[in-house]
């Protein structure tokens, strides 16, 4: 009796093992969930390709040769620029401004020539001296003419190198402006030009210039209403 039970148990165990083997074999033949998911996610790449415009091209790449289509990221011919990040295609017109190149300087610019120094009005120097009430010897009367009606106080001449220095003072019964106009008329005739000069309160002064030569005349009013002038000048015997 015991032997029979052992045989029956062995048969049942064999049948159970065979059934388990069949079930495992069937399960190995079916794809798992991960495999199905991988297959579904890769399906668009095998059946069609997505173009940049959002459409699908049947047949995968849309080109039997397998070459990248124009406008795709791999083609690099449309919308991809020229490769230097500027965004300009090779076929489109360039909008960059050309560099402006200045023409070479062919000649050195030159300014106006310096005016030549005027010829000296005095060619010889007198002996130094002074005089009261009259014109001193050696005074350049042809250049410095005292106004008519002048009562001379004093005149003097002196030298320093090639420069003749002159000084004079006098009184004249004329307005200040008229005294200055008299000196101006005399000196301008010899090529001097005039400009206003600093003067004491109540006085008028002008400076006369000709090259390196200068003459300054100051005119004030006396207590009697007359005009008193003082003259200082430097005349060069050689042009600088």
C-alpha positions as CSV (number, residue, x, y, z in Angstrom):
1,X,0.0,0.0,0.0
2,X,2.8,2.4,0.8
3,X,4.6,1.7,-2.5
4,X,1.5,2.5,-4.4
5,X,1.1,5.8,-2.7
6,X,4.7,6.7,-3.5
7,X,4.2,5.9,-7.2
8,X,1.0,8.0,-7.4
9,X,2.8,10.9,-5.6
10,X,5.7,10.7,-8.1
11,X,3.3,10.8,-11.0
12,X,1.5,13.8,-9.7
13,X,4.8,15.6,-9.1
14,X,5.9,14.9,-12.6
15,X,2.6,16.2,-14.0
16,X,3.0,19.4,-11.9
17,X,6.5,19.9,-13.1
18,X,5.5,19.5,-16.7
19,X,2.6,22.0,-16.3
20,X,4.9,24.6,-14.7
21,X,7.4,24.1,-17.5
22,X,4.7,24.7,-20.1
23,X,3.5,27.9,-18.4
24,X,7.1,29.2,-18.2
25,X,7.6,28.5,-21.8
26,X,4.5,30.4,-22.8
27,X,5.5,33.4,-20.7
28,X,9.0,33.5,-22.3
29,X,7.5,33.8,-25.8
30,X,5.4,36.9,-25.0
31,X,7.0,40.5,-24.9
32,X,7.1,42.1,-21.5
33,X,5.7,45.6,-20.7
34,X,9.1,47.3,-21.1
35,X,9.7,45.7,-24.5
36,X,6.2,46.8,-25.7
37,X,6.8,50.3,-24.5
38,X,10.2,50.5,-26.3
39,X,8.6,49.2,-29.5
40,X,5.8,51.8,-29.4
41,X,8.2,54.7,-28.6
42,X,10.5,53.8,-31.5
43,X,7.7,53.2,-34.0
44,X,7.7,56.8,-35.4
45,X,11.4,56.6,-36.3
46,X,10.8,53.4,-38.4
47,X,7.5,54.3,-40.0
48,X,7.8,58.1,-40.6
49,X,10.1,61.1,-39.9
50,X,9.0,64.4,-38.3
51,X,9.9,67.4,-40.4
52,X,10.7,70.9,-39.0
53,X,7.3,72.2,-40.1
54,X,5.5,69.7,-37.9
55,X,4.4,67.3,-40.7
56,X,5.3,63.6,-41.1
57,X,7.0,62.2,-44.1
58,X,5.9,58.7,-44.9
59,X,8.6,56.1,-45.4
60,X,11.0,57.2,-42.7
61,X,13.5,59.8,-44.0
62,X,11.4,61.0,-47.0
63,X,14.4,60.6,-49.2
64,X,15.2,57.1,-50.8
65,X,18.8,57.9,-50.8
66,X,18.9,58.6,-47.0
67,X,20.4,62.1,-47.5
68,X,19.3,64.9,-45.2
69,X,16.5,67.0,-46.6
70,X,17.0,70.8,-47.1
71,X,15.8,72.8,-44.1
72,X,16.6,69.9,-41.7
73,X,19.1,70.5,-38.9
74,X,21.6,68.1,-40.5
75,X,21.6,69.8,-44.0
76,X,23.1,73.1,-42.8
77,X,22.1,74.8,-46.1
78,X,18.8,76.6,-45.1
79,X,18.2,78.8,-42.1
80,X,21.5,77.6,-40.5
81,X,23.5,80.7,-41.3
82,X,27.0,80.6,-42.8
83,X,28.6,78.8,-39.8
84,X,30.0,81.9,-38.1
85,X,26.9,82.9,-36.1
86,X,26.1,85.9,-38.3
87,X,22.8,84.4,-39.6
88,X,23.5,85.5,-43.2
89,X,23.2,82.8,-45.8
90,X,25.6,82.5,-48.7
91,X,22.9,83.1,-51.2
92,X,21.4,86.3,-49.7
93,X,22.7,89.8,-50.2
94,X,25.1,91.1,-47.6
95,X,23.8,94.0,-45.4
96,X,27.1,94.7,-43.7
97,X,28.5,98.2,-44.5
98,X,31.9,98.2,-46.2
99,X,34.8,99.7,-44.4
100,X,35.5,103.3,-45.3
101,X,39.2,103.7,-46.3
102,X,40.5,107.2,-46.4
103,X,42.7,108.1,-49.4
104,X,46.4,108.3,-48.7
105,X,47.8,111.8,-48.0
106,X,49.7,112.8,-51.1
107,X,51.1,116.0,-49.8
108,X,51.9,117.5,-46.4
109,X,49.5,120.4,-45.7
110,X,51.1,123.7,-45.1
111,X,49.8,126.8,-43.3
112,X,50.0,130.3,-44.4
113,X,53.6,131.6,-44.7
114,X,54.7,133.8,-41.9
115,X,54.7,137.5,-42.9
116,X,58.1,138.9,-43.4
117,X,59.4,141.4,-40.9
118,X,59.0,145.0,-42.1
119,X,62.2,147.0,-42.9
120,X,63.5,149.0,-40.0
121,X,62.5,152.6,-39.8
122,X,65.7,153.6,-38.0
123,X,69.0,152.6,-39.6
124,X,71.5,154.5,-37.3
125,X,71.5,155.0,-33.5
126,X,72.1,158.6,-32.2
127,X,74.0,159.4,-29.1
128,X,71.9,159.2,-25.9
129,X,70.6,162.5,-24.6
130,X,67.7,164.5,-23.2
131,X,66.3,168.0,-23.5
132,X,63.7,170.0,-21.6
133,X,61.2,172.2,-23.4
134,X,62.5,171.1,-26.9
135,X,63.1,168.1,-29.1
136,X,66.4,166.4,-28.2
137,X,69.1,165.8,-30.9
138,X,68.6,162.4,-32.5
139,X,64.9,162.4,-32.1
140,X,63.2,160.5,-35.0
141,X,61.0,163.5,-36.0
142,X,60.2,162.0,-39.4
143,X,58.6,159.0,-37.6
144,X,57.3,160.4,-34.3
145,X,55.7,163.8,-35.0
146,X,54.4,165.6,-31.9
147,X,50.9,167.1,-32.3
148,X,50.8,170.8,-33.5
149,X,50.5,173.2,-30.6
150,X,52.3,170.9,-28.1
151,X,54.2,172.5,-25.2
152,X,57.1,170.1,-24.8
153,X,57.9,169.1,-21.2
154,X,60.9,166.9,-22.1
155,X,62.3,164.5,-24.7
156,X,65.0,161.9,-24.5
157,X,66.7,159.2,-26.6
158,X,68.8,156.2,-25.5
159,X,70.1,153.0,-27.0
160,X,70.1,149.3,-26.0
161,X,71.8,147.0,-28.5
162,X,70.1,147.7,-31.8
163,X,67.1,149.4,-30.2
164,X,66.4,153.1,-30.1
165,X,64.4,154.0,-27.0
166,X,62.5,157.3,-27.0
167,X,60.4,159.2,-24.5
168,X,58.5,162.5,-24.5
169,X,55.8,164.4,-22.5
170,X,54.0,167.6,-23.2
171,X,50.8,169.5,-22.8
172,X,48.3,170.5,-25.5
173,X,45.0,172.4,-25.4
174,X,43.0,169.6,-27.1
175,X,40.7,166.8,-25.9
176,X,42.3,163.5,-25.1
177,X,40.7,161.7,-28.0
178,X,42.0,164.3,-30.4
179,X,45.5,164.0,-29.1
180,X,45.5,160.2,-29.6
181,X,44.0,160.7,-33.1
182,X,46.9,163.0,-34.0
183,X,49.5,160.4,-33.0
184,X,47.5,157.7,-34.7
185,X,47.5,159.5,-38.0
186,X,51.2,160.0,-37.9
187,X,52.2,156.5,-36.9
188,X,49.7,154.6,-39.2
189,X,51.2,156.4,-42.1
190,X,54.4,154.6,-41.3
191,X,52.8,151.1,-41.1
192,X,51.8,151.0,-37.5
193,X,48.5,149.5,-36.3
194,X,46.9,150.5,-33.0
195,X,45.1,148.8,-30.1
196,X,43.8,150.0,-26.8
197,X,46.2,149.9,-23.9
198,X,45.7,149.9,-20.1
199,X,45.4,153.4,-18.6
200,X,45.0,155.1,-15.3
201,X,41.5,156.2,-14.2
202,X,40.4,159.2,-16.2
203,X,43.1,158.6,-18.9
204,X,43.2,157.1,-22.4
205,X,46.0,155.1,-23.9
206,X,46.8,153.4,-27.2
207,X,49.6,151.1,-28.2
208,X,51.0,151.3,-31.8
209,X,52.8,148.3,-33.2
210,X,54.8,147.7,-36.4
211,X,56.7,144.4,-36.4
212,X,59.0,144.6,-33.4
213,X,58.6,148.4,-33.1
214,X,56.2,149.7,-30.4
215,X,55.0,153.1,-29.3
216,X,52.7,153.7,-26.3
217,X,50.9,157.0,-25.8
218,X,48.9,157.8,-22.6
219,X,46.8,161.0,-22.4
220,X,45.3,162.4,-19.2
221,X,43.5,165.7,-18.3
222,X,45.3,168.5,-16.3
223,X,43.6,170.7,-13.7
224,X,43.2,173.4,-16.3
225,X,41.3,171.2,-18.8
226,X,44.3,170.6,-21.1
227,X,45.6,167.2,-22.1
228,X,49.0,165.9,-21.0
229,X,50.5,163.1,-23.0
230,X,53.4,160.7,-22.2
231,X,55.1,158.7,-24.9
232,X,57.4,155.7,-24.7
233,X,58.7,153.9,-27.7
234,X,61.2,151.3,-29.0
235,X,62.4,151.3,-32.6
236,X,64.7,148.6,-33.9
237,X,67.5,149.3,-36.4
238,X,67.5,145.6,-37.7
239,X,64.5,143.4,-38.6
240,X,64.0,140.5,-36.2
